[in-house]
Amino acid sequence: MKEKVVKMIIHIIAYIVVGILSGLLAGLLGIGGGIIIVPSLFFLYTFLDVGIATPMHLAVGTSLAIITVTSVVAMFLYEKRQAIFWHIFKNLNIPLIIGGFLGVFISYLVSGEFLAKLFSVVALLFGLYFLFARKVHKRSKKPEKILTIFLGLVIGSLATLLGIGGGVVGMPLFIMLLRVPNYSLIGTAATATFITALVGTLSYLITGFNILGNPHSIGYIHLPSFFSIGLISVFTVSFGIKLADKLNVKILKKIFAVALIATSIFMFFK
């Protein structure tokens, strides 16, 4: 009885902390928070031994469902500020959707252990990028359409495969390859996050529908985690956007990068 109470308390605290952080990240950087949600849920489902049969797949599916909610709020708020580059996004939507379905299809074929290892590698790469990235100058002309389409496919595939949303993958790729300044792409990153998260959520609902051994779940979406973290994160998105105007985002990215690297090490050796 005492052990159950302790586990419940840990869950409640974790849901509150993860909900706050994921909402803030969605507002600050437009990345949805999946890079925090996935390892946190994976930890809860494995270390606390709550009887989850497919912890990594469930963490990914639940993360995408939560990100769908937070990213649509962030997208709406950034659109009010006219901070979405629609001329880039119009070439991204179809590739994002196709890539999103491709990522889910791949996840259906691989093991949870493989996903965890891949997640750790991607987290490490983007952690190093955010830690050492330099400021870039805006392009004098629009990016080539073929490059934008290719990025959409890559972003969509990685986002739904790992449950991290399109923003965390898209932001550094947009900056490195399209060379557009960070802040002007936050709204676009949030939009890409919403599209990939929505595609991933629907797909993980379907592919995990007949999977047994995941209590309190529909498909690969764990309902208690979704409602708890989702509700909290929705209320913190707007605070993240306001903080983006006041805080030194460069310093925040460095802190976020260190957290990513630490998370990648934890996930790889789990």
C-alpha positions in Angstrom: 0.0 0.0 0.0 2.8 2.4 1.0 4.6 1.6 -2.3 1.5 2.5 -4.4 1.2 5.8 -2.6 4.8 6.6 -3.2 4.4 5.8 -6.9 1.3 7.9 -7.2 3.1 10.9 -5.6 6.0 10.5 -8.0 3.6 10.4 -10.9 1.8 13.5 -9.8 5.0 15.5 -9.3 6.4 14.3 -12.6 3.2 15.2 -14.5 3.2 18.7 -13.0 6.9 19.4 -13.7 6.8 17.9 -17.3 3.5 19.8 -18.0 5.0 23.1 -17.0 8.3 22.6 -18.9 6.7 21.2 -22.1 4.3 24.2 -22.2 7.1 26.7 -21.6 9.3 25.1 -24.3 6.4 25.2 -26.8 6.1 28.9 -26.2 9.8 29.8 -25.9 11.2 27.8 -28.8 8.1 26.3 -30.7 9.4 22.8 -30.2 6.5 21.2 -28.4 8.3 19.7 -25.4 8.6 16.1 -26.7 12.3 16.0 -26.0 11.3 16.2 -22.3 8.0 14.3 -22.4 9.3 11.1 -24.0 12.2 10.3 -21.6 10.1 11.4 -18.6 7.3 9.1 -19.5 9.7 6.3 -20.4 11.2 6.6 -17.0 7.8 6.5 -15.3 6.6 3.5 -17.3 9.8 1.5 -16.7 11.5 2.4 -13.4 8.2 2.5 -11.5 7.0 -0.8 -12.9 3.4 0.2 -13.6 2.7 -2.8 -15.8 3.3 -1.2 -19.2 4.0 -3.7 -22.0 5.5 -1.3 -24.6 6.9 1.7 -22.6 8.8 3.4 -25.4 6.0 3.2 -28.0 3.5 4.4 -25.4 5.8 7.3 -24.4 6.1 8.3 -28.1 2.4 8.1 -28.8 1.4 9.9 -25.7 4.0 12.6 -26.2 2.7 13.3 -29.7 -0.9 13.6 -28.4 0.2 16.1 -25.7 2.3 18.1 -28.3 -0.8 18.3 -30.6 -2.6 20.2 -27.9 0.3 22.5 -26.9 1.5 23.3 -30.4 -1.9 24.3 -31.7 -2.1 26.8 -28.8 1.4 28.1 -29.6 0.6 28.3 -33.3 -2.5 30.3 -32.7 -0.7 32.8 -30.4 2.3 33.2 -32.8 -0.1 33.7 -35.7 -1.7 36.6 -33.8 1.8 38.1 -33.7 2.3 37.4 -37.5 5.4 35.3 -36.6 4.7 32.4 -39.0 6.6 32.2 -42.3 3.7 30.9 -44.4 5.7 31.1 -47.6 8.0 28.4 -46.2 5.3 26.4 -44.7 3.2 26.1 -47.8 5.9 23.8 -49.3 6.2 21.9 -46.0 2.7 20.7 -45.3 2.4 17.7 -47.7 6.0 16.5 -47.1 5.4 16.8 -43.3 2.3 14.7 -43.5 4.0 12.1 -45.8 7.1 12.0 -43.6 4.9 11.7 -40.5 3.2 8.6 -41.7 6.5 7.2 -42.8 7.9 7.7 -39.3 5.0 5.9 -37.7 5.4 3.0 -40.2 9.0 2.6 -39.3 8.3 2.7 -35.6 5.8 -0.2 -36.1 8.7 -2.3 -37.5 11.4 -1.6 -34.9 11.7 -2.5 -31.2 11.3 -0.1 -28.3 15.0 -0.5 -27.5 16.0 0.6 -30.9 13.7 3.7 -30.6 15.3 4.5 -27.2 18.8 4.3 -28.7 17.9 6.4 -31.7 16.2 9.0 -29.5 19.3 9.3 -27.4 21.5 9.8 -30.5 19.2 12.5 -32.0 18.9 14.2 -28.6 22.7 14.3 -28.4 23.2 15.7 -31.9 20.6 18.5 -31.3 22.0 19.1 -27.8 25.4 19.7 -29.3 23.9 21.9 -32.0 22.1 24.2 -29.6 25.2 24.3 -27.4 27.7 25.4 -30.1 25.5 26.9 -32.8 26.5 30.4 -34.1 24.3 33.2 -35.2 23.4 33.1 -38.9 22.4 35.8 -41.3 19.1 35.8 -43.2 19.1 34.6 -46.8 18.8 37.2 -49.4 16.5 35.0 -51.4 13.8 32.4 -50.7 15.1 28.8 -50.1 14.8 26.3 -53.0 11.5 24.4 -53.1 13.2 21.0 -53.4 15.3 21.7 -50.3 12.2 22.7 -48.3 10.3 19.6 -49.5 13.3 17.4 -48.5 13.4 19.0 -45.0 9.7 18.4 -44.6 10.1 14.7 -45.2 13.0 14.4 -42.8 11.3 16.5 -40.1 8.0 14.6 -40.4 9.7 11.2 -40.3 12.0 11.9 -37.3 9.2 13.8 -35.4 6.7 10.9 -35.4 9.3 8.2 -35.1 10.6 9.6 -31.9 7.6 11.5 -30.6 9.4 14.8 -30.3 7.3 17.0 -32.7 8.5 18.8 -35.8 9.8 21.9 -34.1 12.8 20.4 -32.3 14.0 18.8 -35.5 12.9 21.6 -37.8 14.4 24.6 -35.9 18.1 23.6 -36.3 17.6 22.3 -39.8 15.9 25.5 -40.9 18.7 27.5 -39.4 21.5 25.4 -40.7 20.2 24.8 -44.2 17.7 27.6 -44.9 19.7 30.1 -42.8 16.8 32.0 -41.4 17.2 33.7 -37.9 15.9 31.8 -34.9 13.1 33.9 -33.6 11.4 34.4 -36.9 11.0 30.7 -37.3 9.6 29.9 -33.8 6.0 30.3 -35.1 6.8 28.2 -38.2 8.4 25.6 -36.0 5.2 25.5 -33.8 3.1 25.0 -37.0 5.4 22.2 -38.2 5.1 20.7 -34.7 1.3 20.7 -34.8 1.1 19.0 -38.2 3.6 16.2 -37.4 2.1 15.7 -33.9 -1.5 15.4 -35.3 -0.4 12.9 -37.9 1.6 10.9 -35.4 -1.2 10.9 -32.8 -3.8 9.6 -35.2 -1.4 6.9 -36.5 -0.3 5.7 -33.0 -4.0 5.5 -32.0 -4.6 3.1 -34.9 -1.4 1.0 -34.8 -1.6 0.4 -31.1 -5.3 -0.2 -30.9 -5.0 -4.0 -30.7 -1.9 -4.1 -28.5 -2.5 -5.7 -25.1 -0.8 -4.9 -21.8 -1.0 -1.1 -21.8 -3.7 -0.3 -19.1 -5.6 3.0 -19.2 -4.6 3.5 -22.8 -6.2 3.9 -26.2 -3.8 2.7 -28.9 -0.4 3.9 -27.9 -1.8 6.9 -25.9 -1.8 6.7 -22.1 -4.8 8.6 -21.0 -3.8 9.6 -17.5 -0.5 11.0 -18.8 -2.2 12.8 -21.7 -4.8 14.6 -19.7 -2.6 15.5 -16.8 0.4 16.8 -18.7 -1.7 18.2 -21.5 -3.9 20.3 -19.3 -1.0 21.8 -17.4 1.1 22.5 -20.5 -1.7 24.4 -22.3 -1.8 27.0 -19.5 2.0 27.5 -19.6 2.4 28.0 -23.4 1.4 31.7 -23.2 3.9 32.2 -20.4 6.6 30.7 -22.6 5.8 33.2 -25.4 5.9 36.1 -23.0 9.2 34.9 -21.5 10.7 34.8 -25.1 10.3 38.6 -25.2 12.0 39.2 -21.8 14.6 36.5 -21.3 17.9 35.9 -23.0 16.9 33.0 -25.3 20.5 32.3 -26.1 21.3 31.4 -22.5 18.1 29.3 -22.3 19.2 27.3 -25.4 22.5 26.6 -23.8 20.7 25.3 -20.6 18.4 23.3 -22.8 21.3 21.8 -24.8 23.0 20.6 -21.6 19.7 19.0 -20.5 19.4 17.3 -24.0 22.9 15.9 -23.7 22.2 14.5 -20.2 19.0 13.0 -21.4 20.6 11.3 -24.3 23.2 9.7 -22.1 20.5 8.5 -19.7 18.4 7.0 -22.5 21.3 5.4 -24.3 22.6 3.5 -21.2 19.1 2.6 -19.9 
